[in-house]
Amino acid sequence: MKPESLFQKTAEIADEPTLLTRRQILRGSGVLCAAAMAPPALFAMDDSSSLDRRPAKSKRHFVSPAIESAIVDIRKRIADPQLAAIFENCLPNTLDTTVFPSTLNGKPDTFVVTGDIDAMWLRDSSAQVMPYLPFAKKDPALSRLLEGVIRRQAHLILLDPYANAFMRSTADAPLSWSLHDKTDMHPGVGERKWEIDSLCYPIRLAHAYWRATGSSAAFDATWKEAAWAIVRTFREQQRKASRGPYHFQRAAESPTDTLMLSGYGNPIRPNGMICSMFRPSDDACIYPFFVPANLFAVASLRQLAEIASKALSDAKLATECDSLAAEVAAAVARYGTVEHPVHGKIYAYEIDGYGNHVCMDDANAPSLMSLPFLGACPVSDPLYQRTRGFVLSRDNPYFFEGKAAEGVGGPHIGLGYIWPMSILLRAFTSNNDAEIRRCLYTLRNTTAETFFMHEAFQQDNPRDFTRSWFAWANTLFGELILKLAAEKPSLLAHDFSIQA
């Protein structure tokens, strides 16, 4: 198959929100001016239908009857009208605005953009559709769309396992900020930042889809080849014998957008862990052994081993995955923790194998706080709990406390900017009802009356935010509400206009 045949052009949907360049986003043009906001009186309105921000039905990219029915059902259980409206806006946002379902060689093929950036990230596209998996059995069309995401991701991984973002077609130019990158660019690649999690998220999605539907239709020869490419890439990036084939340099104002030492990053002493040159924020790692992503890789390799054994009947692949997972897990256990003077033994964020480490956490997942959410450890694990305590303390340089909220941010946007994603993951990883209620209060009251989640907002002023169209955060909010409706329905009976 020719490379260009892996991609299909899909007609643009009219009246979409404006797509932004990365430079515009980082300079803040995702921020809505206060004059364009709805009046504060909306906070007191009882009619959540007046807060509907979904596209007109004729403009929605995909409609799932099963999900629409769930929205109606869950809304009835949410006492706070504004929280209910945010849920209704957010849960279907990926389907409403970012999916482009099609077919390739008679099989489902789905391209998924992030929102305001017209490209498909392996990480984002996986996370964006995860909340829809429980509805796939009830909705065959939705199931085909999800299968199409899995199939498209396999093609993209084979195109370049080191890339994080891809264009719709191999004929398309890379993303504007990637045009002059010094790396081995391939046609169809949007950006080529090597991030371990870019290969973990597709496994997580495929495994969850298989478990939810019982279907292994997507696990064809192409998908199996992509699975082997993932294992091979992880092995290369253990860098036991050499630095491996990946290198990356960019002429950029920010040092987090490029790699030092001829594009290979800071040196490491091989110890069995996998090198990641960039974090899930697309910021460069300080030390290449990125601990949260290595723990995510362990969980993903074990999931891939299960698929290989039970769905593919490939004992060789299963054994290779189990072996690599065991090696990485042992290396993290031996080298990936530090003794913190306040919090005791906790996970480091990054290490280099020489004894150097970084103690911090970033809002993007995989993060230290997100580990149970990603299946990397149980919430009750004492090591995780100590680490979580560190993350949510002033000892974490990227934990911010302001007049409007408290939460985790990161260097990607800057100091004092809290990511709603960090608040969502705090709620996902908590068993404390009071803590979850505080998270819901914050999420409800920091949308700047857009009634959507954003990438980040200023800790004292939620009207100062980035990215008004960030589908991953939106569907993650919907996923949280679905989880609470199933497991802690009483929490949805509160008035979140008042702080608990």
Secondary structure as UniProt FT lines:
FT   HELIX           3..6
FT   TURN            14..15
FT   HELIX           22..26
FT   TURN            27..30
FT   HELIX           34..36
FT   HELIX           40..44
FT   HELIX           48..51
FT   HELIX           57..59
FT   HELIX           65..77
FT   HELIX           81..90
FT   TURN            91..92
FT   HELIX           93..97
FT   STRAND          99..104
FT   TURN            105..106
FT   STRAND          107..112
FT   STRAND          120..121
FT   HELIX           122..129
FT   HELIX           130..138
FT   HELIX           140..159
FT   TURN            161..162
FT   STRAND          165..166
FT   TURN            170..171
FT   HELIX           176..178
FT   TURN            179..180
FT   TURN            187..188
FT   STRAND          189..191
FT   HELIX           197..213
FT   TURN            217..218
FT   HELIX           221..236
FT   TURN            237..238
FT   HELIX           255..257
FT   TURN            261..264
FT   TURN            280..281
FT   STRAND          289..290
FT   HELIX           291..310
FT   HELIX           315..335
FT   STRAND          337..340
FT   TURN            341..343
FT   STRAND          344..347
FT   STRAND          350..351
FT   STRAND          357..358
FT   TURN            369..375
FT   TURN            379..380
FT   HELIX           382..391
FT   TURN            394..395
FT   TURN            397..398
FT   STRAND          399..401
FT   STRAND          406..408
FT   TURN            411..413
FT   TURN            415..416
FT   STRAND          417..418
FT   HELIX           420..428
FT   HELIX           433..444
FT   TURN            445..446
FT   TURN            448..449
FT   STRAND          456..458
FT   TURN            459..460
FT   STRAND          461..466
FT   HELIX           471..487
FT   HELIX           489..493
FT   TURN            496..497
//
